[in-house]
Amino acid sequence: MTPKRPRDPNQLAKSIVDIATGQKSDRDPTPEEQRKDPAAAALGRRGGKARAEGMSAEKRSEIAKKAAASRWKRD
């Protein structure tokens, strides 16, 4: 996935020049370039989906109710 380009024409032109001169990369850094463990990064991408698969329906429902209550709680 490439980084999002700026909408402002002047910022876009600067970004293009930076990429062309090699001052800025045209892609997101890999986990290895960020000094992250690739296996840990892969597990992190699974995130909540993997966590939900390991829970019972009752536990997921309990967590959802608690989240809804905190969203709708009045100050």
HELIX and SHEET records of a PDB file:
HELIX    1   1 PRO A    9  THR A   21  1                                  13    
HELIX    2   2 PRO A   38  GLU A   53  1                                  16    
HELIX    3   3 ALA A   57  TRP A   72  1                                  16    
END                                                                             
